[in-house]
Amino acid sequence: MANENESKEFGLTRLIDAPRETVWQAWTDPEGISNWWGPNGFTTTTESMDLRPGGKWIHVMHGPDGVDYPNFTEYIEVDPPNRLVYRNSGGNDELASVSFVSTVEFKDIDGKTELSLRTVMDSAEMFELVVRKYGAIEGLENTFSRLAEYLDSNN
């Protein structure tokens, strides 16, 4: 029998050719993250970022189709430069009720960074909506690629 969480979880691990502190900085700097966050074709505007447990990152993802997707992220755990845990919510229309917890880990591997992100949706129904309809896994792959490209172009 399948584990219940298997229908609510997804994630990605990728080796990034940059030091862990550099990857952490790109992920936690409001100006830097706006240069690469989101799937291909998206841009992101950060309204505010308060990087501490209980702090919030309020941002809007602008889709290539002109649709804006408001996001509200509350940090649960902040352990520089090792780990971030946060709850994300927000969106428009059917995405307004979507909520999930993500854990991001930054591991030093011989001067490069093993970056892992694991997301647990609040329900299997949210998983189906976000993964199947909105392509969250492909979007995460795009986001990691955009991060790697951003770091390559700034080194």
N, C-alpha and C positions, 0 to 999 in steps of 0.2 A: 504494500500500500504506500502511496506517495505521501511524503511529509506535507502537511498543510501549508507550511511556509514556501514550498516550492512553487505554489501558484500565486505567491505574493511577492517574491524576491527576484531581483536581477542584479547583475553587477558586471564589472570589467576590471581587468588588471592589465597594465601596460608598462613597459620599461621606457622611461623618458630619458633622453640623452642630455641631462642637466643635473647639477647638484640638487640634493633634497631641499636645501634652504632657498634656492632659486625657484623651484617648483612651488614650494610653500608660499613664497612671496607673490608669485603670479596668481595663486589661488585666493590669497587673502587681501590683496591690494585692490581697493575699489576702482582705481583707474586702470590697472593692469587687467583685471578680470573682464572689464567691458570690451577689451580687444579680442577676446577669444571665446567667451562663454556662450554656449548654445550650439545647436546643430548648424550645419552648413546653411548659409543664407540668412541666418538670424543675426541681429545685433542686440546688444543689451545696454540698458541705461540703469546705472546704480543711483538710487535716490539717497540711500544711506547704508552704511555698514558699520556695525558695532561688534567687533570681534572679541567676544567674551561670553562665557556661559550666561544665558538669559538675554544676550544682545541679539539684535536683529539685522539682517541684510534685506533691505527692501529694494527690489529691482523689477524692471519691466523688460521682458523679452519681446522684441519686435520681429514678427514673422515676415518672410519674404512676400507673403500675400497681403501685407499691410495690417494684419491683425496683431494687436498688442495683448500680451499675456502677463498680467501682474503676478508677481511672486513674493511671498513673505517667508523668509527663512529665519528660524530661531535657533541659535547655537545652543547645544546641550553640553558639549565637551569641546574644549579648545586646548590642545597640547602641542604647542609649536616645537619643532617642525614635524611632528610625528603623526598627529591624528586630529581630525575634525568629526564631530557628530552633530547633525542638525536635523530639525523637522522643517519640512517645506510644505506650504499650502498656498492656495490662491488659484487664480485663473479666471477665465471667462466662461459663461454658460455652463456646460456640463463639466468643465474642469474646476469650477469654483469649489466643489466639495472634495477635490483630490487632496490627500494628505499622506505624507510618507516620511520615514526616517532614513537618512543616508549616513553611512560611515565612510570616511575617506582616510586612507592610510598612506603615508609617505615613508618609504623604506630606502635607506642608502644601500646601494649595491655597487661597490667599487666606483664611487663618484657619480653614478647615475641614480635615477630614482625609480623604484618600483612603485607605481601609483595604482592603488586599488580603490574602487568605489563599489559599495554594496548598498542597495536600496531595498527597503522592506515597505511595501505598500500597506495601508491600513486594512485593506480587504482584497479578496480575490477579484471582486467586481472592479475595483479601482485598477488593479493590475491589468485586467483585460482591456479596460478603456485606454490606459496610458501606453501599454506595451503594444497591444494589437492594433488599436485604432490610430494612435498618435505616434507610433514608432519610437518609443523611448529608448530601446536598446540601440537602434541605429543612431539615434540622436546622441546617445552617450558616446558611441564610437566616434562620431563626428566631432564632438566636443573635445575628447582626448586628442584627436588628430589636430584640431585647431590650436590646442594648447601647445603641442609639440612644435607646430609650425611657428607659433608666436615666440616661443623660447628660442628656436633656431634663428629667427630673424632679428632677435634682440641680443644675441651673443657675439 
